């Protein structure tokens, strides 16, 4: 399986990172290896190669059948469940790499950088593009998002990505983060929600 991540998919997040001059016509895509997965309730250990690990809360979907060159109008048939995830980013390293025009893998795809919560069937919600989600740290809400604010919808993402990568059962897609990213430190307790459902729960060590 592979982890497909979508960057800059919420305008508010683009603004907070200073990406206001970038005009997107297609989703920004990057990958993480399966070694990046950290499953729900397992602690995340801060790596020693970065002084600034930041959280990015995202809706994550799982592909449930083989697909290639998927038409956007049929993309809803290719995923079955969703959850809340965290795309951990070594922001200090990312800023350095971007300034030098270097790839992002070291700052985005390191071990345990893709946290996933408990999956629920997509039928649990009436419309995946009208969902509120949030992250609480130590009981306080620090990041909130609404899937209706995505620049590229879930179906558009699936269709676009499938033109380049064959999608296989079990592949994960992180659909992008809204504004509100922030620093991570030892002792924090992360809880992630879709609507009123708590699907993510883990600690920082």
Residue, then its C-alpha position, 0 to 999 in steps of 0.5 A: x500500500x501507499x500513502x498519497x498526500x495532498x498539499x495546499x488544498x485549503x486556502x487558509x493553510x496556504x495563507x498561513x504559510x505564505x503561499x498566496x501567490x501560487x495558482x493551483x490548477x491541479x492538486x499538489x501530490x507527495x507520497x509517504x512510505x508505509x513505514x510512516x504509518x502510526x496507528x491510533x493510540x500508539x505514541x508519537x516520539x519526537x525525532x531528534x533531527x528536527x527542532x520544529x515538528x508541526x501537526x497538520x490535521x487532515x481527513x484521510x480516506x482509504x481506497x477499496x478497489x483497484x483503479x486507474x484513470x478513474x472518471x471523477x463522476x465515478x470516483x465515489x465508488x473507489x473509497x469506503x471509509x474515512x478517519x482523522x489523521x495527522x501529517x507531521x512535518x519537520x517544518x524547519x527542514x521543509x523551509x530549508x529544502x524549499x528555499x534550496x529547491x530540494x525534495x520534501x521526503x526527509x521532512x514529510x515522510x519520516x517514520x510515524x509521520x502519518x498518524x491515522x485514527x479509527x476508520x468509519x464507513x463513509x455512509x455514516x455521514x450524509x455528505x463527505x464534502x460537508x464535514x467538520x473536523x477538528x484537533x484538540x490538544x490537552x482538551x483545547x481545540x487548536x485546529x478546525x476544518x470543513x471539507x467544503x472548503x477544499x480546493x479539490x474535492x475527494x472525487x477530484x483528488x482520486x480522479x487526478x491521482x489515478x492518472x499517474x498512480x494505479x490505486x490499489x485496495x488499502x491505499x490511503x489518501x491524506x486530503x490536505x490540512x486547513x489553517x491552524x497548524x502548530x508546534x508539537x511538544x512532549x506531553x501533549x495529548x492529541x484527540x481528533x474528531x469528525x463532527x462529534x465522533x472522536x476517531x483519533x487519540x494518542x500522546x506525544x513522547 
